[in-house]
Amino acid sequence: MSAVPETPAAPSRPTVTEREARQVAEAAREQDWRKPSFAKELFLGRFRLDLIHPHPLPDGEDVRRGEEFLSRLRDFCETKVDGALIEREARIPDEVINGLKELGALGMKIDTKYGGLGLTQVYYNKALALVGSASPAIGALLSAHQSIGVPQPLKIFGTREQKETFLPRCARTDISAFLLTEPDVGSDPARLATTAVPDGDDYVLDGVKLWTTNGVVADLLVVMARVPRSEGHRGGITAFVVEADSEGVTVENRNAFMGLRGLENGVTRFHRVRVPASHRIGEEGQGLKIALTTLNTGRLSLPAMCVGAGKWCLKIAREWSAEREQWGKPVALHEAVGSKIAFIAATTFALEAVVDLSSQMADENRNDIRIEAALAKLYGSEMAWLMADELVQIRGGRGFETADSLRARGERAVPAEQMLRDLRINRIFEGSTEIMHLLIAREAVDAHLSVAGDLIDPDKTLGDKARAGASAGAFYARWLPKLVAGPGQLPGTYGEFKHGIDLSPHLRYVERTSRKLARSTFYAMSRWQGRMETKQGFLGRIVDIGAELFAMSAACVRAELLRGRGDHGREAYQLADAFCRQARLRVEELFGRLWSNTDDLDRKVVKNVLGGSYTWLEDGVIDPSGEGPWIADATPGPPARDNVRRPIR
């Protein structure tokens, strides 16, 4: 084994241009569409209802096993989990985590042949919604462990030996974490500075990782590191399974946040950590592709817990608004409050429809759900935050008061303000709302870039552009005429969704609006061409319209499923109708803001803010912030702080 040179005291971070960063992200995304995608077709103006209706259903045996586990999990949460204690002490008790291990909750998604429960995505999500309602911190622990931690990437990309080595541990005893973010690296992984230098049969890791959820208590880590290109090594960002107790791994800090106070999230330093080459996941340079593919279904865990939050918000809003009287009647019967309750009820129904539909499609594996999962994450995190905010408003001063304070003065300890704090991170976790807008927009315009991308690429030759022009002309000659008319203009279309309450007008609206959305996207590409990627405000609104249309479709399909099963069908139709009417108002507002907005003026104001033109506006306040750099030093090297890692045994 050859000696590894000492880590330099101040290594230079990768210098990456905007174009290079985009190229790294583009290379990591899945390029091909081998299976149909409802959401992709929706953005192209093609309403493929046949891809989601009739609603796909789980296998009977999967239902039996899933319901049996949910029953055991509910009993555990009701008898063993004290959410108020976790919030108060900012820590999940070891006995609770050990109880979850004994229950098999660490292995919900792991195949039974490796000691897991082998639950479907549908029941995994239902379990997360349930346990997350008892304690959001526990939901985050289980989600980070299974949705993005060691089990999921190994399930897709791991070798047989890796699966046999690590999955049984993850199923029963070992907690895992996913380490990508660094102090100076967020959504731009091209700047990744953690290195993995080949040395014989090992790699030697050096670097610092930030916001490592589960990192404080983890036994196994998925680490993204940059392998330098050398003879016999293609290099690039690469994924590794790392034993958390390896020499040179130090958890330097347990981070604290405004919400999720029980979250075991830390800063992890790697100093000359030796990792066997056999622990590399996939090939060198495949790390980002592995991360993005893992998130295709992994992202569904967050909206699943948002569904649980919506259900709880609805329960509290119903009970409180019936009890609280003002001006002679329950506050729920005052329109100003009633509209908030209607929003919470309708939106919870739609979110559950989106998550269940996306999850079942993931289980069946007939469709490509990368856009559907991303939309579910985006829409779920945004709408859950709004629902919790409305609940706080409905509760008034009691919504702002902590549960402990309410209990101390003799009232029901309702943690509404905690719910608001806990949900806030979901708009940032696993891709912020802004990044999700860009990610979904890129997938939504993929068909256009596939045929016309070379036309707007400054690096392409005139010959390339000529060929692209011919290809684009042929594509648009076939595609554009189909955006003029469709079944959404025929009064009787989708008549099977009329049962007392008529949902067919909403589906016709979705069909018409999807074509309008596609026309708007095409017009914008024609207008801005290569500058389209800079129009983030426009792209965000396009995606938000698509999210509303997807949610409307899912809500109608779920209502019809429940009606057909005789399972609250009339009420489901009412909720779907209410949601679609609310969503249509939001869609029309978004369309209006596509072309009438302050985007250009906002950019001028931002330039002036950064240029110091408005510093006079900051006069008259005191900044209570402490001293220190905006971004912590992440220079590789030996740890300067004690190891606060706390394995659970």
C-alpha positions as CSV (number, residue, x, y, z in Angstrom):
1,M,0.0,0.0,0.0
2,S,1.5,3.3,-1.1
3,A,1.8,6.3,1.2
4,V,-0.6,9.1,0.8
5,P,0.8,12.6,0.8
6,E,-0.3,14.9,3.6
7,T,-3.3,17.0,2.8
8,P,-2.3,20.5,1.8
9,A,-3.1,23.2,4.4
10,A,-5.3,25.3,2.1
11,P,-6.3,23.4,-1.0
12,S,-8.0,25.4,-3.7
13,R,-11.7,24.8,-4.3
14,P,-12.9,23.9,-7.7
15,T,-13.3,26.9,-9.9
16,V,-16.5,26.4,-11.9
17,T,-18.1,28.7,-14.5
18,E,-21.8,28.9,-14.8
19,R,-21.7,26.9,-18.1
20,E,-19.5,24.2,-16.6
21,A,-21.9,23.9,-13.6
22,R,-24.8,23.5,-15.9
23,Q,-23.0,20.8,-17.9
24,V,-22.3,18.8,-14.7
25,A,-26.0,19.0,-13.8
26,E,-27.0,18.1,-17.3
27,A,-24.7,15.1,-17.4
28,A,-26.1,13.8,-14.2
29,R,-29.8,13.8,-15.2
30,E,-31.4,10.8,-16.7
31,Q,-31.3,11.5,-20.5
32,D,-33.8,9.0,-21.9
33,W,-37.5,8.5,-21.5
34,R,-38.0,4.8,-21.8
35,K,-41.5,4.8,-20.2
36,P,-44.5,7.1,-20.5
37,S,-44.9,10.0,-18.1
38,F,-48.3,11.6,-17.4
39,A,-46.7,14.8,-16.2
40,K,-44.3,15.1,-19.1
41,E,-47.1,14.7,-21.5
42,L,-49.1,17.3,-19.6
43,F,-46.4,19.9,-20.1
44,L,-46.4,19.0,-23.8
45,G,-50.1,19.7,-24.1
46,R,-51.2,16.1,-24.2
47,F,-53.6,15.1,-21.4
48,R,-53.0,11.3,-21.2
49,L,-55.7,10.5,-18.7
50,D,-55.3,6.8,-19.7
51,L,-52.0,6.8,-17.9
52,I,-53.6,7.4,-14.5
53,H,-57.2,6.3,-14.9
54,P,-58.5,3.9,-13.8
55,H,-56.5,4.6,-10.7
56,P,-53.8,1.9,-10.3
57,L,-54.3,-0.4,-7.3
58,P,-51.9,-2.3,-5.0
59,D,-51.8,-6.1,-4.8
60,G,-54.0,-7.7,-2.2
61,E,-51.0,-9.3,-0.3
62,D,-49.2,-5.9,-0.3
63,V,-52.3,-4.3,1.3
64,R,-52.5,-7.0,3.9
65,R,-48.9,-6.8,4.9
66,G,-48.9,-3.0,4.8
67,E,-52.0,-2.6,6.9
68,E,-50.7,-5.1,9.5
69,F,-47.5,-3.1,9.9
70,L,-49.4,0.2,10.1
71,S,-51.5,-1.3,12.9
72,R,-48.3,-2.2,14.9
73,L,-46.7,1.2,14.1
74,R,-49.8,3.1,15.3
75,D,-49.8,1.2,18.6
76,F,-46.1,1.9,19.0
77,C,-46.6,5.6,18.3
78,E,-49.5,5.9,20.6
79,T,-47.9,4.1,23.5
80,K,-44.1,4.7,23.2
81,V,-43.7,8.1,21.4
82,D,-44.0,11.4,23.3
83,G,-43.7,14.1,20.7
84,A,-43.8,16.8,23.3
85,L,-40.9,15.3,25.1
86,I,-38.9,15.1,21.9
87,E,-39.7,18.7,21.2
88,R,-38.8,19.8,24.7
89,E,-35.5,17.9,25.0
90,A,-34.5,18.2,21.3
91,R,-33.7,14.5,21.1
92,I,-35.4,11.3,20.2
93,P,-34.9,8.9,23.2
94,D,-32.7,6.0,22.5
95,E,-35.4,3.6,23.7
96,V,-37.7,4.9,21.0
97,I,-35.2,4.4,18.3
98,N,-34.4,0.9,19.5
99,G,-38.1,0.2,19.6
100,L,-38.4,1.3,16.0
101,K,-35.5,-1.0,15.1
102,E,-37.3,-4.0,16.8
103,L,-40.5,-3.1,15.0
104,G,-38.6,-3.3,11.7
105,A,-39.2,0.4,10.8
106,L,-35.6,0.8,9.6
107,G,-36.3,-1.8,6.9
108,M,-39.7,-0.8,5.6
109,K,-38.5,-0.5,2.0
110,I,-35.8,-3.2,2.2
111,D,-36.5,-6.5,0.5
112,T,-37.5,-9.4,2.9
113,K,-34.6,-11.5,1.7
114,Y,-32.3,-8.9,3.3
115,G,-34.3,-8.9,6.5
116,G,-36.5,-5.9,5.7
117,L,-40.3,-5.7,5.6
118,G,-40.5,-5.2,1.8
119,L,-43.3,-2.7,2.0
120,T,-44.5,-1.0,-1.2
121,Q,-43.9,2.8,-1.7
122,V,-47.6,3.3,-1.0
123,Y,-47.4,1.8,2.5
124,Y,-44.0,3.2,3.2
125,N,-45.4,6.6,2.6
126,K,-48.5,5.9,4.8
127,A,-46.1,4.8,7.6
128,L,-44.1,8.0,7.3
129,A,-47.3,10.1,7.4
130,L,-48.4,8.2,10.5
131,V,-45.1,8.3,12.5
132,G,-44.4,11.9,11.3
133,S,-47.7,13.0,12.9
134,A,-46.5,11.6,16.2
135,S,-43.1,13.2,15.8
136,P,-41.8,15.0,12.7
137,A,-38.3,14.3,13.9
138,I,-38.9,10.6,13.8
139,G,-40.4,10.9,10.4
140,A,-37.3,12.7,9.2
141,L,-35.0,10.1,10.8
142,L,-36.7,7.2,9.1
143,S,-37.0,9.0,5.8
144,A,-33.4,10.1,5.6
145,H,-32.3,6.6,6.4
146,Q,-34.4,4.8,3.8
147,S,-35.3,7.4,1.1
148,I,-31.9,8.8,0.4
149,G,-29.6,6.9,2.8
150,V,-27.7,3.6,2.1
151,P,-30.7,1.4,1.3
152,Q,-32.1,3.2,-1.7
153,P,-29.0,3.8,-3.8
154,L,-27.8,0.2,-3.1
155,K,-31.2,-1.1,-4.1
156,I,-30.8,0.5,-7.6
157,F,-27.0,0.6,-8.1
158,G,-25.4,-1.7,-5.6
159,T,-23.6,-5.0,-6.4
160,R,-24.9,-8.3,-5.0
161,E,-22.0,-8.3,-2.5
162,Q,-22.8,-4.7,-1.3
163,K,-26.5,-5.6,-0.9
164,E,-25.7,-8.7,1.1
165,T,-23.2,-6.8,3.3
166,F,-25.1,-3.6,4.1
167,L,-28.8,-4.1,3.6
168,P,-29.4,-6.6,6.5
169,R,-27.6,-4.1,8.8
170,C,-29.8,-1.2,7.5
171,A,-32.9,-3.3,7.9
172,R,-32.6,-4.0,11.6
173,T,-29.7,-2.2,13.4
174,D,-27.8,0.4,11.5
175,I,-28.9,4.0,10.8
176,S,-27.7,5.6,7.6
177,A,-27.2,9.1,6.3
178,F,-26.6,10.8,2.9
179,L,-23.8,13.3,2.7
180,L,-23.7,15.6,-0.3
181,T,-24.0,19.3,0.9
182,E,-20.8,21.2,2.0
183,P,-20.4,24.6,3.6
184,D,-19.8,26.1,0.2
185,V,-21.8,23.7,-1.9
186,G,-25.6,23.6,-2.0
187,S,-27.6,23.1,-5.2
188,D,-24.4,23.5,-7.3
189,P,-22.6,20.1,-6.9
190,A,-20.0,21.0,-9.5
191,R,-18.2,22.9,-6.7
192,L,-17.9,19.8,-4.6
193,A,-14.6,19.9,-2.7
194,T,-14.5,16.7,-0.8
195,T,-12.0,14.4,-2.5
196,A,-11.5,10.7,-2.7
197,V,-8.0,9.9,-3.9
198,P,-7.3,6.4,-5.2
199,D,-4.6,4.6,-3.2
200,G,-4.1,0.9,-4.0
201,D,-7.3,-0.9,-3.3
202,D,-8.7,2.0,-1.3
203,Y,-9.8,5.6,-1.7
204,V,-8.7,8.3,0.8
205,L,-11.4,10.8,1.7
206,D,-10.8,14.4,2.8
207,G,-13.4,17.1,3.2
208,V,-16.2,18.5,5.3
209,K,-20.0,17.8,4.9
210,L,-22.7,20.1,6.2
211,W,-26.3,19.4,7.3
212,T,-25.8,15.6,7.5
213,T,-29.3,14.5,8.6
214,N,-28.9,11.4,10.8
215,G,-25.1,12.1,10.7
216,V,-24.8,12.4,14.5
217,V,-26.2,8.9,15.1
218,A,-25.5,7.2,11.8
219,D,-23.6,3.9,11.5
220,L,-23.3,4.0,7.7
221,L,-22.9,7.0,5.4
222,V,-23.4,7.5,1.7
223,V,-20.7,10.1,0.8
224,M,-20.3,12.0,-2.4
225,A,-16.7,12.9,-3.2
226,R,-14.7,14.0,-6.1
227,V,-12.2,11.5,-7.5
228,P,-9.3,13.2,-9.4
229,R,-8.8,12.0,-12.9
230,S,-5.6,10.0,-13.3
231,E,-4.3,7.0,-15.1
232,G,-6.8,4.2,-14.8
233,H,-9.4,6.5,-13.1
234,R,-12.0,8.4,-15.1
235,G,-12.6,10.5,-12.0
236,G,-15.6,12.7,-11.2
237,I,-18.1,12.9,-8.4
238,T,-18.5,9.4,-7.0
239,A,-20.6,7.7,-4.3
240,F,-19.2,5.6,-1.5
241,V,-20.5,3.7,1.5
242,V,-18.5,4.7,4.5
243,E,-18.5,3.2,8.0
244,A,-19.3,6.1,10.4
245,D,-16.8,4.8,13.0
246,S,-13.9,4.7,10.5
247,E,-10.7,6.3,11.7
248,G,-10.7,10.0,10.6
249,V,-14.5,10.5,10.6
250,T,-15.5,13.2,13.1
251,V,-18.9,14.7,13.8
252,E,-17.9,18.2,14.7
253,N,-21.2,19.7,15.6
254,R,-24.8,18.8,16.2
255,N,-26.8,21.5,14.4
256,A,-29.9,23.1,15.9
257,F,-32.8,24.5,13.8
258,M,-36.0,26.5,14.2
259,G,-38.0,23.3,13.7
260,L,-37.4,19.5,13.9
261,R,-35.7,19.9,17.2
262,G,-35.1,16.2,17.6
263,L,-33.2,16.0,14.2
264,E,-29.8,14.4,14.5
265,N,-28.1,16.7,12.0
266,G,-24.4,17.5,12.1
267,V,-21.2,18.6,10.4
268,T,-19.0,15.7,9.5
269,R,-15.3,15.9,8.8
270,F,-13.3,13.3,6.8
271,H,-9.5,13.4,7.4
272,R,-7.5,10.8,5.5
273,V,-10.4,8.2,5.8
274,R,-9.6,5.0,4.0
275,V,-12.6,3.5,2.1
276,P,-12.2,0.2,0.3
277,A,-12.9,0.4,-3.5
278,S,-15.4,-2.4,-2.9
279,H,-17.5,0.2,-1.1
280,R,-17.8,2.5,-4.1
281,I,-21.4,2.6,-5.5
282,G,-21.5,2.4,-9.2
283,E,-18.6,3.7,-11.3
284,E,-16.4,6.7,-10.8
285,G,-18.2,9.8,-12.0
286,Q,-21.7,8.4,-11.5
287,G,-22.3,9.9,-8.1
288,L,-24.6,12.7,-9.1
289,K,-26.6,10.4,-11.4
290,I,-27.0,8.0,-8.5
291,A,-28.1,10.8,-6.2
292,L,-30.7,12.1,-8.7
293,T,-32.0,8.7,-9.5
294,T,-32.3,7.9,-5.8
295,L,-34.4,11.1,-5.3
296,N,-36.8,10.2,-8.1
297,T,-38.8,8.1,-5.7
298,G,-37.0,9.3,-2.5
299,R,-38.6,12.7,-2.8
300,L,-42.1,11.1,-2.2
301,S,-41.3,10.8,1.5
302,L,-41.6,14.5,2.1
303,P,-45.0,15.1,0.5
304,A,-46.2,11.9,2.3
305,M,-45.4,13.6,5.7
306,C,-47.0,16.7,4.4
307,V,-50.2,14.7,3.8
308,G,-50.0,13.7,7.5
309,A,-49.6,17.3,8.5
310,G,-52.6,18.3,6.4
311,K,-54.8,15.6,8.1
312,W,-53.8,16.9,11.5
313,C,-54.4,20.5,10.6
314,L,-57.9,19.5,9.4
315,K,-58.7,17.7,12.6
316,I,-57.6,20.5,14.8
317,A,-59.3,23.2,12.7
318,R,-62.6,21.2,12.8
319,E,-62.5,20.5,16.5
320,W,-61.4,24.0,17.5
321,S,-63.7,25.9,15.1
322,A,-66.7,24.1,16.3
323,E,-65.9,24.7,19.9
324,R,-64.8,28.4,19.7
325,E,-67.8,30.8,19.5
326,Q,-67.7,34.5,18.5
327,W,-70.6,36.8,17.8
328,G,-73.2,34.1,18.6
329,K,-72.0,31.2,16.5
330,P,-69.0,28.9,16.0
331,V,-66.1,30.6,14.3
332,A,-66.2,27.9,11.5
333,L,-69.5,29.4,10.4
334,H,-68.0,32.8,9.8
335,E,-67.0,33.0,6.2
336,A,-63.5,34.4,6.8
337,V,-62.6,31.3,8.9
338,G,-64.7,28.9,6.9
339,S,-62.8,29.6,3.7
340,K,-59.6,28.6,5.5
341,I,-61.1,25.3,6.7
342,A,-62.4,24.6,3.2
343,F,-58.9,25.2,1.8
344,I,-57.3,22.9,4.3
345,A,-59.9,20.1,3.7
346,A,-59.8,20.3,-0.1
347,T,-56.0,20.6,-0.3
348,T,-55.4,17.7,2.1
349,F,-57.6,15.5,-0.2
350,A,-55.7,16.6,-3.3
351,L,-52.3,16.1,-1.6
352,E,-53.2,12.6,-0.6
353,A,-54.4,11.9,-4.1
354,V,-51.1,13.2,-5.6
355,V,-48.9,11.1,-3.2
356,D,-50.9,7.9,-3.5
357,L,-51.1,8.1,-7.3
358,S,-47.4,8.8,-7.6
359,S,-46.5,6.1,-5.1
360,Q,-48.7,3.5,-6.8
361,M,-47.2,4.3,-10.2
362,A,-43.7,4.0,-8.6
363,D,-44.7,0.5,-7.3
364,E,-46.0,-0.6,-10.7
365,N,-42.9,0.7,-12.5
366,R,-44.9,1.1,-15.7
367,N,-44.4,4.9,-15.8
368,D,-41.5,7.2,-15.5
369,I,-42.4,9.3,-12.5
370,R,-39.4,11.6,-12.1
371,I,-41.6,14.7,-12.8
372,E,-44.5,13.4,-10.8
373,A,-42.4,12.8,-7.8
374,A,-40.7,16.2,-8.1
375,L,-44.1,17.9,-8.5
376,A,-45.4,16.0,-5.4
377,K,-42.5,17.3,-3.4
378,L,-42.8,20.9,-4.7
379,Y,-46.6,21.1,-4.3
380,G,-46.8,19.2,-1.0
381,S,-44.1,21.2,0.7
382,E,-45.7,24.5,-0.4
383,M,-49.3,23.7,0.3
384,A,-48.6,22.0,3.7
385,W,-46.9,25.2,4.8
386,L,-49.9,27.2,3.8
387,M,-52.3,24.9,5.6
388,A,-50.3,25.1,8.8
389,D,-50.1,28.8,8.5
390,E,-53.9,29.0,8.1
391,L,-54.3,26.7,11.1
392,V,-52.2,29.1,13.2
393,Q,-54.4,31.9,12.0
394,I,-57.6,30.0,12.8
395,R,-56.3,29.3,16.3
396,G,-55.4,33.0,16.8
397,G,-53.3,33.8,19.8
398,R,-53.4,30.1,20.8
399,G,-51.9,29.2,17.5
400,F,-48.8,31.3,18.3
401,E,-48.6,30.0,21.8
402,T,-46.5,26.9,22.5
403,A,-48.1,23.6,23.5
404,D,-46.3,23.6,26.8
405,S,-47.6,27.1,27.7
406,L,-51.1,26.1,26.7
407,R,-50.8,23.0,29.0
408,A,-49.4,25.1,31.9
409,R,-52.5,27.3,31.9
410,G,-54.9,24.4,31.7
411,E,-55.8,24.2,28.0
412,R,-55.3,21.5,25.4
413,A,-51.7,21.4,24.4
414,V,-52.1,21.9,20.6
415,P,-48.6,22.3,18.9
416,A,-49.8,24.4,16.0
417,E,-46.8,26.7,16.1
418,Q,-44.4,23.7,16.2
419,M,-46.1,22.3,13.1
420,L,-45.5,25.5,11.3
421,R,-41.8,25.5,12.3
422,D,-41.3,21.8,11.5
423,L,-42.9,22.1,8.1
424,R,-40.8,25.1,7.0
425,I,-37.8,23.0,6.2
426,N,-39.7,20.9,3.6
427,R,-39.5,23.9,1.2
428,I,-35.7,23.5,1.4
429,F,-35.0,19.8,2.1
430,E,-34.1,17.6,-0.9
431,G,-34.2,20.5,-3.4
432,S,-35.5,23.9,-2.5
433,T,-38.7,25.2,-4.2
434,E,-36.6,27.4,-6.4
435,I,-34.4,24.5,-7.5
436,M,-37.4,22.2,-7.9
437,H,-38.9,24.8,-10.3
438,L,-35.7,24.7,-12.4
439,L,-35.4,20.9,-12.3
440,I,-39.0,20.3,-13.3
441,A,-38.8,23.0,-16.0
442,R,-35.7,21.3,-17.5
443,E,-37.6,18.0,-17.7
444,A,-40.7,19.7,-19.0
445,V,-38.9,21.3,-22.0
446,D,-36.8,18.2,-22.7
447,A,-38.6,17.4,-25.9
448,H,-38.0,20.9,-27.2
449,L,-34.3,20.8,-26.3
450,S,-33.9,17.4,-27.8
451,V,-35.0,18.6,-31.3
452,A,-34.0,22.3,-31.1
453,G,-31.3,22.5,-28.4
454,D,-28.5,22.9,-30.9
455,L,-30.1,25.9,-32.4
456,I,-29.5,27.9,-29.2
457,D,-26.2,26.4,-28.2
458,P,-23.4,28.9,-28.9
459,D,-20.8,26.1,-29.2
460,K,-22.5,24.4,-32.1
461,T,-21.4,24.8,-35.7
462,L,-23.5,26.2,-38.5
463,G,-23.9,22.6,-39.8
464,D,-25.2,21.4,-36.4
465,K,-27.6,24.3,-36.3
466,A,-28.9,23.6,-39.8
467,R,-29.5,19.9,-38.9
468,A,-31.2,21.0,-35.7
469,G,-33.4,23.4,-37.6
470,A,-34.6,20.7,-40.0
471,S,-35.3,18.4,-37.1
472,A,-37.1,21.1,-35.1
473,G,-39.2,22.1,-38.2
474,A,-40.4,18.5,-38.6
475,F,-41.2,18.1,-34.9
476,Y,-43.2,21.4,-34.6
477,A,-45.0,20.8,-37.9
478,R,-46.5,17.7,-36.2
479,W,-46.8,19.0,-32.7
480,L,-48.2,22.6,-33.0
481,P,-51.4,21.8,-34.9
482,K,-52.4,19.4,-32.0
483,L,-52.4,22.3,-29.6
484,V,-55.2,24.0,-31.3
485,A,-58.1,21.7,-30.4
486,G,-58.8,18.7,-28.2
487,P,-61.3,16.7,-26.3
488,G,-61.5,19.4,-23.6
489,Q,-63.6,21.4,-26.0
490,L,-66.3,18.7,-26.4
491,P,-69.1,19.1,-23.7
492,G,-69.6,15.3,-23.2
493,T,-65.9,14.3,-22.7
494,Y,-65.0,12.5,-19.5
495,G,-68.6,11.9,-18.7
496,E,-67.7,8.9,-16.5
497,F,-66.8,11.5,-13.9
498,K,-70.4,12.8,-13.5
499,H,-72.2,11.2,-10.5
500,G,-74.4,13.8,-8.9
501,I,-71.5,16.2,-8.7
502,D,-69.9,16.7,-12.1
503,L,-66.1,16.6,-12.2
504,S,-65.9,16.3,-16.0
505,P,-65.7,20.1,-16.5
506,H,-62.6,20.1,-14.4
507,L,-60.9,17.4,-16.5
508,R,-61.9,19.2,-19.7
509,Y,-60.3,22.3,-18.2
510,V,-57.1,20.4,-17.5
511,E,-57.0,19.2,-21.1
512,R,-57.5,22.7,-22.5
513,T,-55.2,24.3,-20.1
514,S,-52.4,21.8,-20.7
515,R,-52.5,22.8,-24.4
516,K,-52.4,26.5,-23.4
517,L,-49.5,25.8,-21.1
518,A,-47.6,24.1,-24.0
519,R,-48.3,27.0,-26.3
520,S,-47.1,29.4,-23.7
521,T,-43.9,27.4,-23.2
522,F,-43.3,27.3,-27.0
523,Y,-43.9,31.0,-27.4
524,A,-41.4,31.7,-24.6
525,M,-38.7,29.5,-26.1
526,S,-39.2,31.2,-29.5
527,R,-39.0,34.6,-27.8
528,W,-36.1,34.1,-25.5
529,Q,-34.3,31.1,-27.0
530,G,-30.9,30.7,-25.2
531,R,-31.9,33.2,-22.6
532,M,-34.9,31.0,-21.6
533,E,-32.9,29.4,-18.7
534,T,-32.4,32.8,-17.1
535,K,-36.2,33.5,-17.0
536,Q,-36.6,31.7,-13.7
537,G,-39.7,33.6,-12.7
538,F,-41.5,32.6,-15.9
539,L,-40.3,29.0,-15.6
540,G,-41.5,28.8,-12.0
541,R,-45.0,29.9,-12.9
542,I,-45.1,27.4,-15.8
543,V,-44.2,24.6,-13.3
544,D,-46.7,25.8,-10.7
545,I,-49.4,25.7,-13.3
546,G,-48.4,22.1,-14.2
547,A,-48.4,21.2,-10.5
548,E,-52.0,22.5,-10.1
549,L,-53.1,20.6,-13.2
550,F,-51.5,17.4,-12.0
551,A,-53.2,17.8,-8.6
552,M,-56.6,18.4,-10.2
553,S,-56.2,15.3,-12.3
554,A,-55.1,13.2,-9.3
555,A,-58.0,14.5,-7.2
556,C,-60.6,13.7,-9.8
557,V,-59.2,10.2,-10.4
558,R,-59.0,9.5,-6.6
559,A,-62.6,10.7,-6.2
560,E,-63.8,8.3,-8.9
561,L,-61.8,5.4,-7.3
562,L,-63.4,6.0,-3.9
563,R,-66.9,6.3,-5.5
564,G,-66.4,3.1,-7.4
565,R,-65.4,1.3,-4.1
566,G,-68.3,2.8,-2.2
567,D,-65.8,4.5,0.1
568,H,-67.0,8.0,0.9
569,G,-67.5,8.6,-2.8
570,R,-70.0,11.4,-2.5
571,E,-67.9,13.3,0.0
572,A,-64.8,12.6,-2.2
573,Y,-66.5,14.1,-5.2
574,Q,-67.4,17.2,-3.1
575,L,-63.8,17.7,-2.0
576,A,-62.4,17.1,-5.5
577,D,-64.9,19.6,-6.9
578,A,-63.9,22.2,-4.2
579,F,-60.2,21.7,-4.8
580,C,-60.5,22.0,-8.5
581,R,-62.4,25.2,-8.3
582,Q,-59.8,26.6,-5.9
583,A,-57.0,25.4,-8.1
584,R,-58.5,26.9,-11.3
585,L,-58.5,30.4,-9.7
586,R,-54.8,29.9,-8.8
587,V,-54.0,28.7,-12.4
588,E,-55.7,31.7,-14.0
589,E,-53.7,34.0,-11.7
590,L,-50.5,32.3,-12.7
591,F,-51.3,32.6,-16.4
592,G,-51.9,36.3,-15.9
593,R,-48.5,36.7,-14.3
594,L,-46.7,34.8,-17.1
595,W,-46.6,38.0,-19.2
596,S,-47.7,40.7,-16.7
597,N,-45.2,40.8,-13.9
598,T,-42.4,42.8,-12.4
599,D,-39.5,40.4,-13.3
600,D,-37.5,42.9,-15.3
601,L,-38.0,45.7,-12.7
602,D,-37.1,43.3,-9.9
603,R,-33.8,42.5,-11.6
604,K,-32.9,46.2,-11.8
605,V,-33.8,46.6,-8.1
606,V,-31.6,43.6,-7.2
607,K,-28.6,45.1,-9.0
608,N,-29.0,48.3,-7.1
609,V,-29.3,46.5,-3.8
610,L,-26.1,44.6,-4.5
611,G,-24.5,47.8,-5.7
612,G,-25.2,49.6,-2.5
613,S,-27.7,52.1,-3.9
614,Y,-30.2,51.5,-1.1
615,T,-28.0,51.1,2.0
616,W,-29.7,54.3,3.3
617,L,-32.8,52.2,3.7
618,E,-31.1,50.0,6.2
619,D,-30.5,52.9,8.6
620,G,-32.3,53.0,12.0
621,V,-31.9,49.3,13.1
622,I,-29.4,47.3,15.0
623,D,-28.2,44.0,13.6
624,P,-28.2,41.4,16.4
625,S,-26.2,38.9,14.4
626,G,-23.0,37.5,15.9
627,E,-19.5,37.8,14.5
628,G,-18.0,35.3,12.1
629,P,-17.7,34.5,8.4
630,W,-20.8,33.9,6.3
631,I,-19.6,30.5,5.2
632,A,-17.5,28.4,7.7
633,D,-14.0,27.3,6.8
634,A,-14.1,23.8,5.3
635,T,-10.4,23.3,4.7
636,P,-9.6,19.6,4.8
637,G,-7.4,18.5,7.7
638,P,-7.5,17.0,11.1
639,P,-10.4,17.8,13.4
640,A,-10.1,20.7,15.8
641,R,-13.2,19.8,17.8
642,D,-14.4,16.8,19.8
643,N,-16.3,14.0,18.1
644,V,-20.0,14.4,19.1
645,R,-21.1,11.3,17.2
646,R,-23.7,9.3,19.3
647,P,-24.4,5.8,18.0
648,I,-27.6,4.2,19.2
649,R,-27.2,0.8,20.8
